[in-house]
Amino acid sequence: MRPYVLLSCAMSIDGHIDDNSPERLLLSNAEDFDRVDEVRASCDAIMVGAGTVRRDNPRLLIRSPERRAERVARGLPPDPVKVTVTSRGDLDPGALFFTAGDGEKLVYASSAAARALTPRLPHGTVIDTGGVRDTVDLGLVLDDLGRRGVRRLMVEGGGGLHTRFLSERLADELHLVIAPIFVGDPDAPRFVTGGGLPSGRLNLTEVVKIGDVALLRYLLR
């Protein structure tokens, strides 16, 4: 059984997830970061694209000691499994994705990338998704995660990965946080790009004010 897929993203009013400055643009506030930590703790795995690993160098760990202890008490590891996908294999083994935390790190890669990555990533498990294309088949990734016991997957970006999950109709839920700022740069990274996105009106199930940001929760199935 494939996992339940939850997309999570914070964006500016004009739809950007970052600007083009060297520093990462913080769109959420402390209260929302804690909410995200709570959602992470409810999931079996967290996925980001290889571009996010390179650009943001995320740790992808549960911050709250109480939530980590609660997971352990339920027989779970303190942190969810980390997952990334890459078609090029351009990943640094010293990135925090691999070095932070003791949990499992899974790298789903195209065949060409997998051959190059396997000897370079001592702290990660490389899974060759096969096929003749240079892109990773997300359906195969979800099938494999399900076989590994992942029942709930949180996808934290970036925009290319979110676009693929939406356009390929693989997502079940979307948590979209709107920050009260404009980026104003048409070349800055966006929440989604390209075509093939779901048409029609989405099912908005919840709107929550969290300090100066707004959380919109959509069910996509």
C-alpha positions, -999 to 999 in steps of 0.1 A, spaced: 0 0 0 13 34 -9 17 60 19 -6 89 25 11 119 9 10 153 26 26 182 8 38 211 30 49 245 18 52 281 29 51 308 3 48 345 -2 16 362 -12 29 362 -48 36 325 -48 74 323 -41 91 299 -17 124 318 -16 141 348 -31 174 349 -50 196 361 -22 224 339 -7 204 335 25 173 314 28 141 335 30 122 326 62 85 327 54 71 310 85 72 322 121 81 304 153 46 292 160 43 278 125 77 261 127 64 243 159 33 233 140 55 218 112 75 200 138 43 185 151 32 173 116 67 159 110 64 139 142 32 124 130 48 111 98 69 80 90 91 97 64 100 132 51 109 138 15 127 167 -2 141 170 -36 179 169 -43 178 206 -51 164 214 -17 192 193 -1 218 213 -20 202 248 -16 188 247 20 209 219 36 180 209 58 184 186 89 148 172 87 148 162 123 121 165 150 131 195 172 109 189 202 124 165 228 89 157 240 77 147 205 109 126 200 102 109 233 66 103 224 76 86 191 101 63 210 74 54 235 52 43 205 80 20 193 91 44 165 125 59 158 129 94 173 130 109 137 111 100 106 130 84 77 146 110 54 140 106 17 153 124 -14 151 118 -51 178 127 -77 182 121 -114 217 136 -116 233 123 -84 246 157 -75 246 152 -37 272 161 -11 277 132 14 286 159 40 251 175 37 231 176 69 205 154 52 231 126 56 251 135 87 224 149 111 205 123 131 208 85 133 177 76 113 175 60 79 183 81 48 169 69 15 181 82 -19 159 72 -49 180 77 -80 180 71 -118 201 42 -128 230 64 -140 230 85 -108 227 54 -86 258 38 -100 278 70 -92 262 77 -58 264 42 -41 301 43 -33 299 80 -23 272 79 3 282 58 34 254 73 54 226 67 29 209 39 12 207 44 -26 178 28 -45 181 24 -82 146 32 -97 157 18 -131 140 28 -163 153 45 -194 143 80 -184 165 105 -165 137 113 -141 128 92 -110 94 75 -112 76 88 -81 50 60 -83 78 35 -79 92 55 -50 58 54 -32 54 17 -38 89 10 -23 82 33 7 50 14 13 69 -19 13 93 -4 38 64 4 62 60 41 55 23 49 59 24 87 61 49 107 39 54 145 43 68 162 12 85 195 20 96 206 -15 110 221 -35 88 235 -62 97 209 -88 89 180 -65 56 196 -54 47 202 -90 53 166 -99 32 152 -70 3 175 -79 5 170 -117 9 132 -114 -21 131 -89 0 114 -62 -8 138 -33 -36 133 -8 -33 166 12 -18 200 10 -8 223 38 -1 258 23 12 286 45 9 321 32 34 346 45 24 384 45 52 394 21 58 399 -16 90 387 -31 85 406 -62 111 387 -83 97 368 -113 129 347 -113 126 336 -77 117 299 -69 79 293 -69 56 268 -51 47 251 -84 59 255 -120 47 242 -154 15 227 -165 -5 196 -158 -17 208 -124 -51 198 -111 -80 216 -127 -111 228 -109 -116 240 -74 -97 222 -46 -114 211 -14 -104 236 13 -111 220 47 -94 244 71 -81 280 74 -60 288 105 -44 321 115 -10 314 130 5 347 142 11 367 110 7 337 86 -23 318 74 -25 280 70 -47 267 42 -54 229 44 -67 212 13 -78 176 7 -68 165 -28 -84 131 -32 
